Amino acid sequence: MTITSLLHLPRELRDQIYDYTLALPDNRTEHALRIERRNVRQFRPTPASILLILRHEYLLLNRQVASEATEVLFKHHTIHFSCGPWVLKTLLTRIEHEHSQMGKQWLRWMKNIELNWTTFPNLRLYPPAEESRKGYWGEEHDEYEIDVDYVRGAQSDSHYDEYDFDGEAYNDNLYAPNDGSLYPSFSQPPDPMDPFGFSTHYPFTDPTHEPVDEAGGTDDIEVRLEKLVEQEVVPLFDYLASPTFALSTITFPLYFIARRTYHHQNITQADTALPLKLWYWIRLAICALRTLLQPGRQGGNSPFDAVRVRYIPWDIWASMDPSDNLAGLVKKGLWNDAHDNHGIGTGWDVFQTIRLGLEATGIDVTKECVTEVRLIRWQGDLDSRRVGDELEISFRRASSH
């Protein structure tokens, strides 16, 4: 079918074609669907650019098809955002302020979104140093001729392209950022005990050597994670709770790890047995559930109907030897006490941390939230981007159930 013959069909039939096309399984990996910070630089909201950045380039036939397909995508499908919270908020804000005023309508059509972040940042480089907040990093590196044949990175046909800033394999979250405009503002007041920064200044070091970042301890990483949540996650959910949106569901992952890894982490890291990236999703879950439940406590309406969590294995080893009894979580519930769960398992740490985090804000999730848990068995389909059994968890306000 040519484009001309497609456009000769009634609009209802064209919408069905777009609907069937968007419903086809996407066998690409999460990494291939990611949206990087650098993609924000050139993004200008149009139906075509929205489809392109969301990786639906197969519908970029002409402007009319792109416009109609974008409407079907926003109205009837779950939109997958594989990016960080600041990137997502920036994209949505630009769509809202689109010059033709259609952006606000697109966002009102959007009902279901799914969040992921495959390129979680290296928190030792987060936030970027003030001296690196300058111009376009692609131009800054043009003056250097770098032999990349022996540089660690993603391998392409002829070389390693870690320094290819526009290539598919480059991950701009894992290296020292050279453009602070792609990050939120992190201006912090000076330390009253060290207003001039002398505690981190070493006047006798070799000036030709790169400064050493000594802020790599566990406590410092936790502080940086808190800063990421405060500066990126909280503003995102405040924005999603605004009247601009009429969302029905927000979906995101939580992870369980392998039994051996869990026991090893319990021994070596007494304060936490969970990976850092999992702590990020726990904090995001607390923000999402607080956004869902808080308005009801004040007599208002929730900004969305439900929060959905995909409780999935961290890796293939977690799938082969999970630290949780998934069927037991379905049977006994997520908020069972330590005696019922024997105090062992990723789920105990994850969901009790969420419960305690909400209690700190005055929300009793066990009473104010209706939880539905469903076990999804893995059928061995590797193309579905799954590696084992998982739980599908739905949280709703008790009064709206």
RODONU-831562 format. One line per 5 residues: their letters; for each residue x, y, z of C-alpha. Coordinates in steps of 0.25 Angstrom, whole numbers, plus 5000, padded with zeros to 4 digits. Each point is the difference from the previous one (the first is absolute). Last residue first. Layout:
a> X/Y/Z | ...
REM end
This chain:
hssar> 4955/5004/5177 | 4999/5015/5000 | 4999/5002/5016 | 5012/4990/5002 | 5009/5008/4991
rfsie> 5006/4990/4989 | 5013/4993/5000 | 5002/4989/4989 | 5011/4990/5001 | 5004/4991/4988
ledgv> 5010/4989/5005 | 5011/4994/4992 | 5004/4986/4995 | 5013/5000/4992 | 5009/5007/4990
rrsdl> 4991/5010/4993 | 5003/5009/4988 | 4988/4993/4993 | 5009/4995/4989 | 5006/4989/5010
dgqwr> 4987/4993/5001 | 5002/4989/5010 | 4986/4999/5004 | 5002/5009/5013 | 4989/4999/5010
ilrve> 4993/5013/5004 | 4996/5000/5014 | 4989/5011/5004 | 5000/5009/5012 | 4988/5010/5002
tvcek> 5002/5010/5011 | 4990/5010/5006 | 5006/5012/5006 | 4996/5008/5012 | 5001/4989/5011
tvdig> 5013/4993/4997 | 5006/5013/4994 | 4999/5007/5013 | 5004/5014/4995 | 5005/5011/5010
taelg> 5013/5004/4992 | 5009/4991/5008 | 4990/4989/4999 | 5002/5000/4985 | 5015/4997/5001
lritq> 4996/4989/5010 | 4991/4993/4990 | 5010/5002/4989 | 5011/4994/5008 | 4991/4989/5004
fvdwg> 4997/4997/4986 | 5015/5000/4995 | 5007/4993/5012 | 4989/4989/5002 | 4999/4998/4985
tgigh> 5015/4998/4999 | 4999/4988/5009 | 5001/4996/5014 | 4994/5005/5013 | 4993/4986/5002
ndhad> 4989/5005/4990 | 4989/4998/5010 | 5009/5004/5012 | 5005/5012/4993 | 4986/5006/4998
nwlgk> 4991/4999/4988 | 4999/5013/4991 | 5001/4994/4987 | 4989/4989/5000 | 4999/4986/5006
kvlga> 4996/4993/4988 | 5006/5008/4989 | 5013/5002/5008 | 5000/4985/5002 | 4999/4997/4985
lndsp> 5012/5010/4998 | 5009/4993/5010 | 5011/5010/5001 | 5015/4998/4999 | 4999/4995/4986
dmsaw> 5009/4989/4995 | 4999/4998/4985 | 4993/5014/4998 | 5009/5007/5009 | 5012/4994/4992
idwpi> 4994/5005/4987 | 5000/5014/5005 | 4993/5009/5009 | 4987/4992/5000 | 4987/5007/4998
yrvrv> 4990/5007/5009 | 4992/5008/4990 | 4993/5011/5007 | 4987/5007/4997 | 4995/5013/5006
adfps> 4985/5002/4998 | 4990/5010/4997 | 5008/5013/4997 | 5000/5014/5006 | 4993/4996/5012
nggqr> 4987/5008/5003 | 4999/5009/5012 | 4995/4999/5015 | 5014/5003/5006 | 5003/4985/5003
gpqll> 4995/4997/4986 | 5011/5009/4995 | 5011/4993/5007 | 4997/4986/4994 | 5005/5000/4986
trlac> 5011/5010/5001 | 5005/4993/5013 | 5000/4987/4992 | 5008/5006/4989 | 5010/5006/5009
ialri> 5002/4987/5008 | 5001/4992/4987 | 5011/5010/4995 | 5008/4998/5013 | 4999/4985/4998
wywlk> 5004/5001/4986 | 5013/5008/5004 | 5002/4989/5011 | 5000/4990/4989 | 5011/5008/4993
lplat> 5009/4999/5012 | 4999/4985/5001 | 4993/4994/5013 | 5006/4994/5012 | 5000/5012/5008
daqti> 5006/5005/5013 | 5007/4987/5003 | 5008/5000/4987 | 5010/4988/5000 | 4991/4990/5007
nqhhy> 4986/5005/4994 | 5007/5002/4987 | 5004/4985/4999 | 4987/4995/5004 | 4993/5008/4989
trrai> 5010/4997/4990 | 4998/4985/5003 | 4985/5001/5000 | 5000/5008/4986 | 4994/5014/5000
fylpf> 4986/5005/4999 | 4997/5012/4992 | 4990/5012/4999 | 4995/5005/4987 | 4991/5011/4996
titsl> 4985/5002/4995 | 4992/5013/5001 | 4985/4999/4998 | 4988/5008/4997 | 5006/5013/4996
aftps> 4992/5013/4998 | 5012/5010/4999 | 5001/5015/4999 | 4992/5001/5013 | 5013/4998/5008
alydf> 5003/4986/5006 | 5010/4997/4989 | 5008/5012/5003 | 5001/4998/5015 | 5004/4986/4996
lpvve> 5011/5005/4992 | 5005/5010/5010 | 5001/4989/5010 | 5008/4991/4991 | 5011/5010/4995
qevlk> 5005/5009/5011 | 4996/4993/5012 | 5002/4986/4995 | 5014/5004/4994 | 5004/5007/5013
elrve> 4996/4988/5008 | 5008/4991/4991 | 5012/5010/5002 | 4999/4999/5015 | 4999/4984/4999
iddtg> 5013/5001/4991 | 5007/5008/5011 | 4996/4991/5011 | 5005/4988/4992 | 5013/5006/4997
gaedv> 5004/5006/4987 | 5003/5014/5002 | 5015/5000/4998 | 4999/5005/4986 | 5015/5002/4995
pehtp> 5003/5012/4993 | 5007/4998/4986 | 5015/5001/5001 | 5007/5011/4993 | 4999/5009/5012
dtfpy> 5008/4990/5008 | 4995/5001/5014 | 5005/5010/5011 | 4988/5009/5001 | 4990/4989/5004
htsfg> 4986/5006/5001 | 4989/4991/5005 | 5000/5006/5015 | 5003/5014/4994 | 4986/5002/4994
fpdmp> 4999/5014/5003 | 4987/4999/5009 | 5005/4988/5008 | 4992/4999/5013 | 4988/5007/4994
dppqs> 5001/4991/4988 | 4996/5008/4988 | 4986/5001/4995 | 4997/4990/4989 | 4997/5003/4985
fspyl> 4996/4987/4994 | 4993/5005/4988 | 4994/4988/4992 | 5009/4993/4990 | 5001/5001/4985
sgdnp> 5005/5014/5001 | 5012/4995/5008 | 5007/4996/4988 | 5013/4992/5001 | 4995/4988/5008
aylnd> 5010/4991/5006 | 4996/4986/4994 | 4989/4990/5003 | 4988/5008/4997 | 5004/5004/4985
nyaeg> 4999/4986/4996 | 5006/4998/4986 | 4996/4988/4992 | 4990/5006/4991 | 5010/5010/4995
dfdye> 4999/5015/5001 | 5011/5003/5010 | 5009/4990/4994 | 5011/5001/5010 | 4996/4986/5006
dyhsd> 5000/4995/4986 | 5009/4988/5000 | 5005/4997/4985 | 4997/4994/4987 | 4986/4994/5000
sqagr> 4996/5005/5013 | 5004/4996/5014 | 4994/5007/5012 | 5011/5006/5009 | 5014/4998/5006
vydvd> 5010/5007/4991 | 5010/4992/4992 | 4995/5004/4986 | 4996/5014/5005 | 5012/5007/4996
ieyed> 4997/5014/5004 | 5003/5013/4992 | 4996/5011/5009 | 4995/5014/4994 | 4986/4994/4998
heegw> 4998/4997/5015 | 4994/5013/5003 | 4991/5000/4988 | 4993/4987/5005 | 4999/5005/5014
ygkrs> 4991/5012/4996 | 5003/5011/5010 | 5003/5002/5014 | 4996/4994/5014 | 5013/4992/5002
eeapp> 5006/5009/5010 | 4987/4999/5009 | 5002/4985/5002 | 4989/4991/4995 | 4990/4995/5010
ylrln> 5003/4989/5000 | 5014/4994/4996 | 5001/4991/5011 | 4985/4997/4998 | 5003/4993/4987
pfttw> 4987/5002/4993 | 4989/4990/4997 | 5000/4996/4986 | 4989/4990/4999 | 4990/5010/5007
nlein> 4986/4995/4999 | 4986/5006/5000 | 4987/4995/4995 | 4989/5010/4996 | 4985/4998/4999
kmwrl> 4989/5011/4997 | 5006/5010/4990 | 4989/5008/4993 | 5002/5012/5010 | 5014/5000/4996
wqkgm> 4997/5001/4985 | 4990/5011/5003 | 5010/5008/5007 | 5010/4998/4988 | 4989/5005/4990
qsheh> 5003/5015/5004 | 5006/5002/4986 | 5013/5005/5007 | 5003/4987/5009 | 5000/5005/5014
eirtl> 4995/4986/5005 | 5009/4992/4991 | 5012/5008/5006 | 4995/4997/5014 | 4998/4985/4997
ltklv> 5014/4999/4994 | 5007/5008/5012 | 4992/4992/5010 | 5005/4987/4994 | 5014/5004/4999
wpgcs> 5000/5004/5014 | 4993/4987/5005 | 5011/4991/4992 | 4997/4993/4988 | 4993/4988/4994
fhith> 4986/5006/4998 | 4990/4990/4995 | 4986/5005/4996 | 4989/4990/5003 | 4990/5001/4989
hkflv> 4986/5005/4996 | 5000/5015/5001 | 5014/5004/4999 | 5004/4990/4989 | 4987/5002/4992
etaes> 5002/5015/5000 | 5015/4998/4996 | 4996/4991/4988 | 4990/5011/4995 | 5011/5011/5000
avqrn> 5011/4991/4994 | 4991/4995/4989 | 4997/5015/4997 | 5014/5004/5000 | 5005/4989/4991
lllye> 5005/4985/5001 | 5006/5001/5014 | 4993/4988/5006 | 5012/4991/5000 | 5007/5010/5008
hrlil> 4992/4996/5013 | 5013/5001/5008 | 4994/5010/5011 | 5010/5010/4995 | 4995/4998/4986
lisap> 4985/5000/5003 | 5001/5013/5007 | 5009/5006/4989 | 4989/4997/4990 | 4989/5005/5008
tprfq> 5007/5013/5003 | 5007/5004/5012 | 5014/5005/4998 | 5011/4991/5005 | 5014/5004/4997
rvnrr> 5007/5001/5014 | 4990/4990/5006 | 5007/4989/4993 | 5013/5003/5007 | 4993/4996/5013
eirla> 4998/4986/4995 | 4987/4993/4996 | 5001/4985/5001 | 4993/4991/4990 | 5012/4992/4996
hetrn> 5004/4998/5015 | 4987/4994/5003 | 5002/4990/4989 | 4993/4999/4987 | 4990/4989/4998
dplal> 4988/5010/4999 | 4987/4992/5000 | 4990/5005/4990 | 4989/5009/5007 | 5005/5013/4993
tydyi> 4997/4994/4987 | 4987/4995/5004 | 4996/5013/5005 | 5005/5008/4988 | 4992/4990/4990
qdrle> 4988/5002/5009 | 5002/5015/4999 | 5001/4999/4985 | 4987/4993/5000 | 4992/5010/5008
rplhl> 5007/5012/4991 | 4993/4994/4988 | 5010/4994/4990 | 5006/5010/4989 | 5012/5003/5009
lstit> 5004/4986/4999 | 4999/4999/4985 | 5009/5013/4999 | 5010/4994/5010 | 5001/4988/4992
m> 4995/4986/5004
REM end
